[in-house]
Amino acid sequence: MISQMAASDMEGNEVEGWTLAAAGAAERGQWDRVEECYQEREAAMNQAVLSHDQIEWMLAVDRRIQAQVFVARAAIAEQLRQSFATRLRLKGLRSGIGELGGSSGTLRMKA
């Protein structure tokens, strides 16, 4: 019985370890590593017996990681928006440069 309890504790610690590793990777923005950690945690959870407190702790950490994902997605969306706006401005500048004149070197302006 004691050996079964010790094995269960080790498995629970492994699950907690993968959860902490996922949280650390999320803080560093290493999203591929977060995914790997969750896959490893899932495998470890198949053999683990977790207490209610351990499950609540994991859910709290998962919610924190989820919040970090939302922040990262929002930041990426903002960067894409800014990139698109910059491309539009550059396209406008390029089309304006094309109207500056032909081979004569004179500037033409639209009224």
N, C-alpha and C positions, 0 to 999 in steps of 0.2 A: 504494500500500500504506500509506503514512504517513497519507494522508487518511482511509483506512478505520479505521486504529487510533485516530486522533484522534476521529473520529465515535463509535467504540465507547466510548472513554473518557468522552466527553461524555454518552452515553446511560447509562453506568454511574453517572456522577455524578448524573444526573437521578434514577435509581432510588434512589441513596443519599439524595439530597435529600428525596424523597418519604417515604422510611423515617424520616428524622430529623424531618420535619414531623409524621408520624403519632405518633412517640414524644413530641414536645413537646405535641401536642394531647391525648394520653392523660394526660400528667402534669397538664394543666389540667382534665381531665374533659370535654373537648369531643369527645364520642363521635361526633357527626355529622361533625365535621372529620376524625377518624381514618378513618372510612369513606371520605370523599372522597379522602384521601391514598392509601389503599390502592387505590382505583379508578384514580387517576392513576398510581400506581406500576405497577399491572398493565399499563396501556397502555404505559408507558415500557419495561417489561420485554420487551414483544413485539419491540422493535427492538434491545435491548441484548445485548451479549455480556459476561457477568459472570465474573469469576475465582472460583475456589473460595473464596478468602479473603473476597471480597465477599459471596458467598452465605452463608457461615458467619456473617459479621457481621450480615447482614440477619436470619438466623434467630435470632441471639441477641437482637437488638432486638425481634423479633416475640414471642419468649418473654417478654421484660420487659413488653411491652404486654399480652400475654395475662394475665400475673400481675396487672397493674393492673386489667384487666377483672374478674377474679375478686374482687379486693378491693372494687371498686365495686359489683359485684352483691351481695356479702355485706353491705355497708353498706346498700344499698337494701332488702335483705330484712329486715335488723334494724330499719330505720326503719318498714317496713310492719308488722312484728310489734308494735312499740311503738305504732304508730297504732291497730292493731286492739285491743290491750289497753286503750288509753285510751278508745276508743269503747265497749268493753264496760263499763268503769268508769262512764263518763258515762251509759250506758243504765241501769245499776243505780241511779245517783243520781237520774235522772229518774223512774224507777218508784218510788223511795222517796219522792220529793217528792210524787208523786201520792197517796200514802197518808197524807200529813200531816193531812189534814182537808178537809172540804168548805167550805161557805160559813160555817160557824159560827166558824172561826178557831181551833178547838181542835186540839191535836195528838193523834193516835192512835198508839199503839205496839202492835206485835204482841208477844205474850209468847213 
